[in-house]
Amino acid sequence: MFFPRLRRNAKWVFLFLALAFALGFVGFGVGAGGVGVGDIIRGTGGTSGVPSISDAEKRTLANPKDAKAFRDLATAHQAAGNTDEAIEALESLVSLRPKDADALRQLAAQYLQKLDEAQQRTRIAQIREAYLAPGVAVASAIQLGTTPLDPDPISSAISNSVSAESATSYADAQQAASQYVDTYRRLAATDPKDASLQLEFAQQAESVGDSAAAVAGYQAFLSIPNIDPAQRADVRRRLEQLSQLTTG
């Protein structure tokens, strides 16, 4: 009788914790990118000076080649915490102005924001998964005679759902990191002879763990003549270290 009571009580405890967890996210605006109670208290919920999403959308529909309208639409979505929509608007802007360095950097920043959001979801899912795993494991390890104790179906279903959520968020993070690097690759391609752009691409690729892209960027940097000798030596040392990592 002990284990059935324990499982029934655990359900209510879990539901209470899940509710508290959800209310905390909504109340303080964590992970949502929106305005929560904490924002209202701090007075950061205003949008003064930010373009209207609806107005900017109307302008883009009226003139799909209006680069400023897409820039304003991206700014409006950024202010509202709509990362995917801001990315969509910036991709449209970059398609109109493929050599607009500011737009490319702004786009890269949004992909980095998307990466951060996905990593946060992954960490939260992993914490929830770790919280649920012991209960499921204990139930499966207990035997009544020769028959293992059936895991609580609710806990098992939630555990499976959280595991899938963790895997999905991790995949989203990897994709966002790849898009972040690709955006800096596009920026570097706007002027292959600009050493600072090649170095920026390499450093940003390295910052998100893309060693292969970083190596390519550093090699492009070194292929440019008239670079400061000290800086060239530093990059060569870093390139050697990265090359060992990618081939090791």
FIMIDREN-703960 format. One line per 4 residues: number of its first residue (from 1); for each residue x, y, z of N, C-alpha, C. Coordinates in pm, whole numbers, always signed. Example, Ala and Ser with C-alpha at 12.3 -4.5 7.8 and 13.67 -1.06 7.14 Angstrom:
<recs>
1 = +1319/-569/+780/+1230/-450/+780/+1320/-330/+780 | +1285/-225/+708/+1367/-106/+714/+1290/+3/+787 $
</recs>
This chain:
<recs>
1 = +81/-122/+0/+0/+0/+0/+84/+127/+0 | +209/+113/+43/+292/+232/+55/+320/+297/-81 | +361/+213/-179/+400/+267/-309/+283/+329/-385 | +164/+268/-385/+51/+337/-451/+22/+474/-390 $
5 = +28/+482/-254/+5/+612/-190/+116/+710/-229 | +241/+657/-233/+353/+744/-267/+338/+800/-408 | +295/+711/-501/+278/+759/-638/+164/+858/-650 | +54/+835/-577/-58/+931/-582/-14/+1066/-527 $
9 = +59/+1065/-415/+105/+1191/-356/+205/+1260/-448 | +291/+1179/-514/+393/+1237/-601/+330/+1312/-717 | +215/+1259/-764/+146/+1328/-874/+107/+1469/-835 | +50/+1483/-716/+5/+1616/-671/+125/+1708/-646 $
13 = +232/+1652/-591/+352/+1733/-567/+408/+1782/-700 | +413/+1691/-798/+466/+1730/-929/+378/+1837/-993 | +246/+1819/-986/+156/+1918/-1044/+173/+2054/-980 | +193/+2054/-848/+214/+2180/-776/+343/+2248/-824 $
17 = +450/+2167/-834/+578/+2223/-878/+569/+2273/-1022 | +502/+2196/-1107/+487/+2238/-1247/+410/+2368/-1258 | +303/+2381/-1176/+224/+2505/-1177/+308/+2622/-1129 | +383/+2601/-1021/+468/+2709/-970/+574/+2748/-1072 $
21 = +629/+2646/-1140/+730/+2669/-1242/+673/+2754/-1356 | +552/+2716/-1402/+488/+2787/-1512/+453/+2931/-1473 | +399/+2949/-1352/+362/+3082/-1306/+485/+3171/-1294 | +596/+3112/-1250/+719/+3189/-1240/+764/+3238/-1377 $
25 = +752/+3153/-1479/+790/+3192/-1613/+701/+3303/-1666 | +570/+3287/-1646/+476/+3388/-1696/+491/+3518/-1620 | +501/+3506/-1488/+504/+3626/-1405/+626/+3712/-1429 | +741/+3648/-1449/+864/+3724/-1462/+917/+3731/-1604 $
29 = +839/+3674/-1698/+877/+3690/-1838/+998/+3611/-1877 | +1034/+3504/-1802/+1154/+3427/-1831/+1133/+3346/-1956 | +1228/+3353/-2050/+1228/+3269/-2169/+1122/+3305/-2271 | +1034/+3399/-2242/+926/+3428/-2336/+957/+3545/-2427 $
33 = +1053/+3630/-2385/+1087/+3745/-2466/+983/+3854/-2459 | +878/+3838/-2378/+772/+3936/-2369/+785/+4021/-2245 | +674/+4084/-2209/+672/+4171/-2092/+602/+4099/-1979 | +674/+4076/-1870/+617/+4008/-1755/+595/+4105/-1641 $
37 = +554/+4049/-1525/+530/+4132/-1408/+657/+4207/-1370 | +771/+4136/-1378/+898/+4201/-1345/+925/+4320/-1433 | +891/+4310/-1562/+911/+4422/-1653/+824/+4540/-1615 | +698/+4511/-1577/+606/+4618/-1539/+657/+4690/-1416 $
41 = +706/+4610/-1319/+758/+4669/-1196/+877/+4759/-1226 | +964/+4712/-1321/+1084/+4789/-1353/+1055/+4900/-1452 | +932/+4901/-1510/+896/+5007/-1603/+959/+4993/-1740 | +985/+4866/-1784/+1052/+4845/-1912/+956/+4795/-2018 $
45 = +827/+4808/-1995/+732/+4753/-2091/+694/+4848/-2202 | +748/+4969/-2205/+710/+5066/-2307/+775/+5036/-2440 | +714/+5088/-2547/+768/+5071/-2682/+782/+5207/-2750 | +811/+5311/-2672/+822/+5446/-2726/+933/+5452/-2831 $
49 = +900/+5508/-2949/+999/+5524/-3054/+1018/+5401/-3141 | +953/+5291/-3108/+967/+5168/-3185/+859/+5165/-3293 | +896/+5131/-3417/+795/+5126/-3523/+685/+5026/-3492 | +567/+5051/-3544/+454/+4961/-3527/+470/+4841/-3620 $
53 = +446/+4721/-3566/+455/+4600/-3647/+355/+4606/-3763 | +231/+4642/-3731/+127/+4644/-3834/+158/+4746/-3943 | +206/+4864/-3903/+238/+4967/-4002/+354/+4922/-4092 | +457/+4864/-4031/+572/+4819/-4108/+533/+4705/-4202 $
57 = +446/+4615/-4155/+399/+4506/-4241/+323/+4560/-4362 | +240/+4659/-4339/+164/+4719/-4450/+258/+4779/-4553 | +366/+4840/-4505/+461/+4903/-4597/+536/+4798/-4679 | +571/+4686/-4615/+641/+4581/-4689/+550/+4516/-4793 $
61 = +421/+4503/-4759/+327/+4446/-4855/+301/+4540/-4971 | +297/+4670/-4940/+273/+4769/-5045/+393/+4781/-5138 | +513/+4763/-5082/+636/+4773/-5163/+737/+4670/-5112 | +738/+4550/-5170/+830/+4444/-5125/+977/+4477/-5144 $
65 = +1008/+4587/-5209/+1147/+4627/-5228/+1186/+4744/-5137 | +1101/+4775/-5042/+1128/+4884/-4948/+1216/+4831/-4835 | +1346/+4849/-4849/+1441/+4797/-4751/+1419/+4858/-4613 | +1388/+4987/-4608/+1367/+5053/-4479/+1244/+4994/-4407 $
69 = +1143/+4958/-4483/+1023/+4900/-4421/+1057/+4767/-4355 | +1140/+4687/-4421/+1180/+4559/-4362/+1269/+4581/-4239 | +1353/+4684/-4245/+1436/+4714/-4128/+1348/+4757/-4010 | +1248/+4842/-4038/+1156/+4884/-3932/+1075/+4766/-3879 $
73 = +1035/+4676/-3968/+960/+4558/-3925/+1046/+4470/-3834 | +1172/+4454/-3870/+1263/+4376/-3786/+1281/+4441/-3650 | +1297/+4573/-3648/+1313/+4645/-3522/+1190/+4629/-3433 | +1072/+4638/-3495/+947/+4624/-3419/+935/+4484/-3359 $
77 = +969/+4383/-3437/+960/+4246/-3386/+1065/+4221/-3279 | +1183/+4279/-3294/+1285/+4265/-3190/+1236/+4324/-3059 | +1175/+4442/-3066/+1125/+4507/-2944/+1016/+4424/-2878 | +940/+4350/-2959/+833/+4267/-2905/+882/+4129/-2863 $
81 = +1009/+4100/-2887/+1064/+3971/-2849/+1031/+3860/-2947 | +992/+3897/-3069/+957/+3798/-3171/+1080/+3765/-3255 | +1163/+3676/-3205/+1292/+3649/-3269/+1276/+3593/-3409 | +1190/+3493/-3426/+1173/+3431/-3559/+1123/+3532/-3662 $
85 = +1028/+3615/-3621/+973/+3714/-3713/+1077/+3821/-3748 | +1159/+3859/-3649/+1266/+3955/-3675/+1366/+3897/-3774 | +1397/+3770/-3758/+1489/+3703/-3852/+1432/+3703/-3993 | +1304/+3672/-4004/+1239/+3668/-4135/+1247/+3805/-4204 $
89 = +1221/+3910/-4127/+1227/+4045/-4183/+1369/+4082/-4224 | +1466/+4044/-4142/+1605/+4077/-4173/+1657/+3996/-4292 | +1612/+3872/-4305/+1651/+3794/-4423/+1597/+3861/-4550 | +1477/+3915/-4543/+1421/+3988/-4657/+1503/+4113/-4687 $
93 = +1543/+4182/-4580/+1626/+4301/-4597/+1760/+4267/-4661 | +1822/+4160/-4613/+1953/+4120/-4667/+1941/+4074/-4812 | +1828/+4013/-4847/+1809/+3973/-4987/+1803/+4095/-5078 | +1754/+4207/-5024/+1749/+4331/-5101/+1884/+4402/-5100 $
97 = +1955/+4390/-4987/+2086/+4455/-4972/+2187/+4353/-4920 | +2234/+4265/-5007/+2322/+4155/-4962/+2457/+4200/-4906 | +2496/+4325/-4933/+2624/+4374/-4882/+2606/+4475/-4768 | +2488/+4478/-4711/+2461/+4567/-4598/+2519/+4505/-4472 $
101 = +2635/+4552/-4431/+2705/+4492/-4316/+2624/+4507/-4187 | +2561/+4622/-4170/+2482/+4644/-4048/+2365/+4545/-4041 | +2298/+4524/-4154/+2186/+4431/-4157/+2232/+4289/-4129 | +2346/+4251/-4182/+2399/+4117/-4159/+2437/+4097/-4012 $
105 = +2497/+4197/-3953/+2532/+4186/-3811/+2405/+4181/-3724 | +2306/+4259/-3762/+2178/+4256/-3689/+2112/+4119/-3703 | +2120/+4061/-3822/+2066/+3928/-3845/+2142/+3825/-3762 | +2273/+3835/-3760/+2354/+3743/-3680/+2317/+3752/-3532 $
109 = +2293/+3874/-3485/+2255/+3892/-3345/+2123/+3822/-3314 | +2031/+3822/-3410/+1904/+3753/-3388/+1921/+3602/-3388 | +2010/+3552/-3473/+2038/+3408/-3469/+2105/+3370/-3337 | +2189/+3459/-3286/+2251/+3433/-3156/+2145/+3433/-3046 $
113 = +2048/+3525/-3056/+1937/+3527/-2960/+1858/+3397/-2968 | +1835/+3349/-3090/+1763/+3223/-3107/+1842/+3108/-3048 | +1973/+3111/-3063/+2060/+3009/-3004/+2049/+3012/-2851 | +2054/+3131/-2793/+2042/+3144/-2648/+1908/+3092/-2597 $
117 = +1802/+3124/-2669/+1669/+3078/-2630/+1660/+2925/-2635 | +1716/+2866/-2740/+1713/+2720/-2753/+1797/+2654/-2645 | +1912/+2714/-2613/+1996/+2658/-2507/+1926/+2667/-2372 | +1854/+2776/-2350/+1780/+2789/-2224/+1671/+2683/-2214 $
121 = +1599/+2661/-2324/+1496/+2556/-2323/+1557/+2419/-2299 | +1675/+2397/-2356/+1743/+2269/-2337/+1781/+2249/-2192 | +1836/+2352/-2129/+1876/+2341/-1988/+1756/+2314/-1899 | +1646/+2383/-1925/+1526/+2365/-1844/+1472/+2223/-1861 $
125 = +1468/+2175/-1986/+1419/+2039/-2012/+1508/+1936/-1945 | +1639/+1960/-1947/+1732/+1865/-1885/+1713/+1862/-1733 | +1686/+1979/-1673/+1661/+1983/-1529/+1534/+1907/-1495 | +1429/+1929/-1574/+1304/+1858/-1551/+1322/+1708/-1572 $
129 = +1401/+1673/-1673/+1426/+1531/-1701/+1500/+1466/-1585 | +1599/+1537/-1530/+1674/+1484/-1417/+1585/+1470/-1294 | +1489/+1560/-1278/+1397/+1554/-1164/+1305/+1433/-1175 | +1261/+1402/-1298/+1166/+1293/-1316/+1231/+1156/-1325 $
133 = +1355/+1151/-1374/+1419/+1022/-1400/+1429/+931/-1278 | +1468/+982/-1160/+1481/+891/-1046/+1352/+818/-1012 | +1238/+888/-1017/+1112/+822/-982/+1078/+710/-1077 | +1099/+731/-1206/+1072/+627/-1304/+1168/+511/-1287 $
137 = +1295/+540/-1259/+1394/+435/-1243/+1368/+352/-1118 | +1329/+418/-1008/+1301/+345/-884/+1183/+251/-903 | +1079/+300/-970/+961/+217/-992/+995/+92/-1072 | +1078/+109/-1175/+1112/-5/-1260/+1206/-102/-1190 $
141 = +1277/-55/-1086/+1372/-142/-1015/+1305/-223/-904 | +1184/-182/-864/+1114/-252/-756/+1034/-368/-812 | +1041/-481/-748/+968/-598/-792/+870/-643/-684 | +752/-682/-728/+654/-743/-639/+652/-891/-673 $
145 = +725/-967/-596/+746/-1107/-630/+846/-1113/-744 | +805/-1160/-859/+892/-1166/-976/+851/-1063/-1081 | +753/-980/-1047/+702/-882/-1144/+749/-742/-1108 | +817/-672/-1203/+859/-534/-1174/+738/-444/-1153 $
149 = +754/-346/-1066/+648/-249/-1041/+630/-161/-1164 | +508/-151/-1212/+482/-69/-1329/+509/+78/-1298 | +585/+146/-1383/+606/+289/-1362/+474/+364/-1367 | +466/+471/-1293/+347/+555/-1296/+327/+606/-1439 $
153 = +215/+576/-1501/+196/+615/-1642/+204/+765/-1664 | +159/+843/-1568/+164/+989/-1583/+310/+1036/-1582 | +387/+988/-1483/+528/+1026/-1474/+606/+980/-1597 | +576/+859/-1644/+645/+806/-1762/+615/+890/-1885 $
157 = +488/+927/-1902/+450/+1007/-2018/+517/+1144/-2014 | +519/+1204/-1896/+581/+1336/-1882/+732/+1325/-1907 | +794/+1218/-1852/+938/+1198/-1871/+972/+1183/-2019 | +892/+1106/-2092/+915/+1088/-2235/+897/+1219/-2311 $
161 = +796/+1296/-2270/+771/+1424/-2336/+886/+1521/-2313 | +938/+1524/-2189/+1048/+1613/-2156/+1175/+1571/-2231 | +1198/+1441/-2244/+1315/+1392/-2318/+1307/+1437/-2464 | +1189/+1428/-2523/+1172/+1472/-2662/+1192/+1623/-2674 $
165 = +1142/+1696/-2575/+1158/+1842/-2574/+1305/+1880/-2567 | +1380/+1807/-2483/+1523/+1834/-2469/+1596/+1810/-2600 | +1562/+1699/-2668/+1626/+1668/-2796/+1592/+1771/-2902 | +1466/+1815/-2904/+1425/+1914/-3003/+1495/+2048/-2980 $
169 = +1502/+2090/-2855/+1567/+2217/-2822/+1716/+2213/-2857 | +1778/+2099/-2833/+1920/+2084/-2866/+1941/+2095/-3016 | +1854/+2032/-3093/+1863/+2041/-3239/+1841/+2184/-3286 | +1747/+2255/-3223/+1721/+2395/-3257/+1845/+2481/-3229 $
173 = +1913/+2452/-3118/+2034/+2527/-3083/+2144/+2505/-3185 | +2161/+2381/-3229/+2262/+2351/-3330/+2233/+2423/-3462 | +2106/+2423/-3500/+2067/+2490/-3624/+2091/+2641/-3615 | +2055/+2699/-3501/+2074/+2844/-3483/+2222/+2879/-3486 $
177 = +2306/+2796/-3426/+2451/+2820/-3428/+2504/+2816/-3571 | +2455/+2719/-3649/+2497/+2707/-3789/+2454/+2830/-3869 | +2332/+2879/-3845/+2283/+2997/-3916/+2359/+3123/-3873 | +2398/+3128/-3747/+2478/+3240/-3696/+2611/+3246/-3770 $
181 = +2677/+3132/-3780/+2805/+3125/-3849/+2788/+3158/-3998 | +2684/+3105/-4058/+2660/+3130/-4201/+2638/+3278/-4228 | +2574/+3348/-4136/+2551/+3491/-4154/+2683/+3567/-4153 | +2773/+3529/-4062/+2905/+3594/-4061/+2987/+3553/-4183 $
185 = +2963/+3432/-4235/+3030/+3392/-4359/+2984/+3482/-4474 | +2856/+3512/-4477/+2803/+3602/-4579/+2861/+3743/-4563 | +2878/+3784/-4438/+2937/+3916/-4413/+3081/+3920/-4463 | +3157/+3815/-4436/+3296/+3810/-4482/+3304/+3808/-4634 $
189 = +3205/+3747/-4698/+3205/+3737/-4844/+3174/+3869/-4913 | +3122/+3967/-4839/+3092/+4096/-4901/+3220/+4167/-4945 | +3333/+4136/-4878/+3462/+4193/-4917/+3572/+4096/-4875 | +3605/+3999/-4961/+3703/+3897/-4926/+3842/+3953/-4895 $
193 = +3871/+4077/-4937/+4002/+4135/-4913/+4006/+4219/-4785 | +3896/+4225/-4714/+3890/+4300/-4588/+3933/+4207/-4476 | +4052/+4228/-4424/+4108/+4139/-4321/+4022/+4139/-4195 | +3969/+4254/-4159/+3890/+4262/-4036/+3763/+4177/-4046 $
197 = +3703/+4171/-4165/+3582/+4090/-4182/+3614/+3941/-4174 | +3727/+3900/-4232/+3765/+3759/-4226/+3796/+3719/-4082 | +3861/+3809/-4009/+3894/+3780/-3869/+3767/+3775/-3784 | +3675/+3865/-3812/+3548/+3866/-3739/+3471/+3736/-3761 $
201 = +3467/+3691/-3887/+3401/+3565/-3918/+3465/+3449/-3842 | +3597/+3443/-3844/+3667/+3334/-3775/+3640/+3335/-3625 | +3646/+3452/-3566/+3627/+3462/-3421/+3485/+3428/-3379 | +3387/+3474/-3457/+3248/+3443/-3423/+3218/+3295/-3442 $
205 = +3275/+3235/-3545/+3258/+3091/-3565/+3318/+3014/-3449 | +3434/+3057/-3406/+3499/+2990/-3293/+3418/+3007/-3164 | +3353/+3122/-3149/+3279/+3150/-3026/+3162/+3055/-3004 | +3109/+2997/-3113/+2998/+2903/-3100/+3042/+2759/-3126 $
209 = +3173/+2738/-3128/+3226/+2603/-3136/+3239/+2544/-3275 | +3230/+2627/-3381/+3246/+2577/-3517/+3393/+2592/-3557 | +3474/+2495/-3517/+3618/+2504/-3540/+3653/+2500/-3688 | +3582/+2420/-3767/+3612/+2410/-3910/+3592/+2545/-3979 $
213 = +3482/+2614/-3949/+3457/+2745/-4008/+3559/+2846/-3959 | +3597/+2836/-3831/+3696/+2927/-3776/+3830/+2910/-3848 | +3869/+2787/-3873/+3994/+2761/-3945/+3989/+2825/-4084 | +3877/+2808/-4154/+3862/+2867/-4287/+3874/+3019/-4280 $
217 = +3812/+3078/-4177/+3819/+3224/-4162/+3959/+3273/-4133 | +4031/+3204/-4044/+4168/+3243/-4012/+4260/+3226/-4133 | +4239/+3120/-4210/+4319/+3101/-4331/+4293/+3212/-4432 | +4168/+3253/-4446/+4135/+3364/-4536/+4202/+3492/-4489 $
221 = +4205/+3512/-4358/+4271/+3629/-4300/+4420/+3630/-4335 | +4485/+3515/-4319/+4629/+3507/-4343/+4665/+3521/-4491 | +4568/+3496/-4579/+4596/+3506/-4723/+4598/+3651/-4771 | +4558/+3743/-4684/+4552/+3885/-4721/+4687/+3950/-4693 $
225 = +4746/+4020/-4788/+4876/+4084/-4765/+4867/+4207/-4676 | +4983/+4250/-4632/+4998/+4376/-4556/+4921/+4374/-4424 | +4921/+4260/-4357/+4860/+4250/-4225/+4967/+4275/-4119 | +4928/+4335/-4010/+5021/+4361/-3900/+5093/+4231/-3862 $
229 = +5227/+4231/-3860/+5302/+4108/-3833/+5268/+4042/-3699 | +5249/+4123/-3597/+5216/+4067/-3466/+5080/+3998/-3469 | +4985/+4062/-3535/+4851/+4003/-3547/+4854/+3876/-3632 | +4936/+3878/-3736/+4951/+3759/-3821/+5007/+3643/-3740 $
233 = +5106/+3673/-3655/+5167/+3568/-3573/+5065/+3510/-3474 | +4984/+3597/-3414/+4881/+3551/-3320/+4781/+3458/-3389 | +4738/+3498/-3508/+4640/+3418/-3581/+4701/+3284/-3624 | +4826/+3285/-3663/+4892/+3160/-3700/+4896/+3062/-3583 $
237 = +4926/+3115/-3464/+4929/+3028/-3346/+4790/+2972/-3318 | +4690/+3058/-3328/+4554/+3011/-3302/+4509/+2911/-3408 | +4546/+2936/-3531/+4511/+2846/-3640/+4575/+2709/-3619 | +4697/+2707/-3573/+4765/+2580/-3547/+4693/+2502/-3437 $
241 = +4652/+2573/-3332/+4579/+2508/-3222/+4446/+2450/-3272 | +4372/+2527/-3351/+4245/+2480/-3401/+4262/+2365/-3499 | +4365/+2372/-3582/+4389/+2265/-3677/+4415/+2133/-3606 | +4484/+2139/-3494/+4509/+2019/-3415/+4380/+1964/-3357 $
245 = +4287/+2055/-3318/+4159/+2011/-3262/+4073/+1943/-3368 | +4073/+1999/-3489/+3985/+1945/-3595/+4040/+1816/-3654 | +4171/+1795/-3643/+4231/+1673/-3699/+4262/+1569/-3593 | +4250/+1608/-3465/+4285/+1517/-3356/+4176/+1415/-3327 $
</recs>
